[in-house]
Amino acid sequence: MKWISTIKAIGKKAVDNKAGMVILFGEGANKDLEDVSVIQKFGNETPVSGFVFKKGDTVTVDGQTYVASYVGPMVESNMKALGHATLFFNCKVPKTPLANAVYFEPDAAGILPNFKVDDDIVYEHI
């Protein structure tokens, strides 16, 4: 099953290359959150109300696909309610992972995807 969202805005501090972290929120985010978030909107063809995401599932951004090595227990409910999750690229899962976070398998190149307005984010539940 796939869910597709479109990037609507990218806050000035949304992509933290040093930490390998990106915060996602839906269009209802307040101004403070917009500055530090990638704002996404899910289409009617793939409503977020049925969102499912587990370890081993994938996210594709800018033609790059990432495999989830950990999915926090709050990711599905936060995505359904707020379009929210925190993505950690190239970061090993810590001893105490965030409940609203998805950690992806480290990539040897260590490159974050390039988030661009009007591009799609594809979430795939395998």
ABEGO torsion letter per residue (X at the ends): XBBBBBBABBBAAABBAAAGBBBBBBAABBAAAAAABBBBBBBAABBAAABBBBBGBBBBBGGBBBBBABBBAAAAAAAAAAGBBBBBBGBBBBABBBAABBBBBBBAAGBBBBBBBGBBBBBBBX
